[in-house]
Amino acid sequence: MDRHDPVQGDGIDVSLDVETSVITLAVHGTWGHRLQNAAHAAIHKSLTGHPAALILDL
């Protein structure tokens, strides 16, 4: 999963609140094939953990 790189300007930040089982994905950068694939992989990986909620910050 690609993490947000401030120098490059695109990627994904992932945060997890373990007390509430809430995952937040924040997508940064210009939408393109690379970022689309990274977002898809991050969402899929997050959902396999069965969180109580998944928040997408697009």
VODRENMI-819061 format. One record per residue (C-alpha): x negated, y negated, z negated; residue in one letter. Coordinates in pm, 1 decimal, decimal comma, padded with zeros to 6 digits. Layout:
BEGIN
- c1; c2; c3; resn
- X; Y; Z; a .
...
This chain:
BEGIN
- c1; c2; c3; resn
- 00000,0; 00000,0; 00000,0; m .
- -00144,2; -00340,2; 00096,8; d .
- -00177,8; -00582,7; -00189,3; r .
- -00138,3; -00957,4; -00140,7; h .
- -00469,3; -01111,6; -00038,6; d .
- -00467,6; -01492,2; -00088,5; p .
- -00757,6; -01529,5; 00156,2; v .
- -00583,3; -01334,8; 00432,1; q .
- -00241,2; -01472,0; 00339,3; g .
- -00028,3; -01161,3; 00372,8; d .
- 00050,3; -00847,5; 00178,6; g .
- 00268,2; -00728,3; -00106,3; i .
- 00263,2; -00795,8; -00480,2; d .
- 00413,9; -00522,7; -00695,6; v .
- 00519,8; -00564,6; -01056,4; s .
- 00687,6; -00320,8; -01291,0; l .
- 00873,9; -00386,3; -01613,4; d .
- 00828,6; -00055,4; -01794,7; v .
- 01087,2; -00140,8; -02062,2; e .
- 01369,5; -00185,8; -01811,5; t .
- 01232,4; 00028,5; -01526,0; s .
- 01263,9; -00260,8; -01279,6; v .
- 01022,2; -00288,5; -00986,6; i .
- 00970,1; -00618,5; -00804,2; t .
- 00813,5; -00630,4; -00457,8; l .
- 00710,8; -00974,3; -00327,5; a .
- 00622,7; -00982,6; 00042,5; v .
- 00385,9; -01261,1; 00154,9; h .
- 00278,1; -01368,0; 00500,6; g .
- 00388,7; -01365,3; 00860,1; t .
- 00616,4; -01075,4; 00943,4; w .
- 00452,6; -00842,0; 01189,7; g .
- 00391,8; -00473,4; 01251,2; h .
- 00125,5; -00441,3; 00977,9; r .
- 00333,4; -00615,1; 00712,7; l .
- 00646,4; -00425,8; 00819,4; q .
- 00467,7; -00093,5; 00772,2; n .
- 00327,1; -00203,6; 00436,6; a .
- 00672,1; -00315,8; 00316,1; a .
- 00831,1; 00010,7; 00431,0; h .
- 00566,0; 00215,5; 00249,7; a .
- 00597,5; 00005,4; -00067,7; a .
- 00976,4; 00035,0; -00074,8; i .
- 00964,3; 00410,0; -00012,2; h .
- 00698,5; 00464,5; -00280,7; k .
- 00891,5; 00247,9; -00528,6; s .
- 01217,9; 00434,2; -00474,0; l .
- 01055,4; 00773,2; -00533,3; t .
- 01004,2; 00664,7; -00895,5; g .
- 01382,3; 00624,3; -00941,0; h .
- 01373,3; 00272,4; -01089,0; p .
- 01680,4; 00121,8; -01254,5; a .
- 01648,9; -00165,4; -01005,1; a .
- 01432,3; -00266,8; -00711,5; l .
- 01403,2; -00640,4; -00644,4; i .
- 01277,4; -00747,0; -00302,0; l .
- 01135,6; -01098,9; -00274,3; d .
- 01110,8; -01162,6; 00097,2; l .
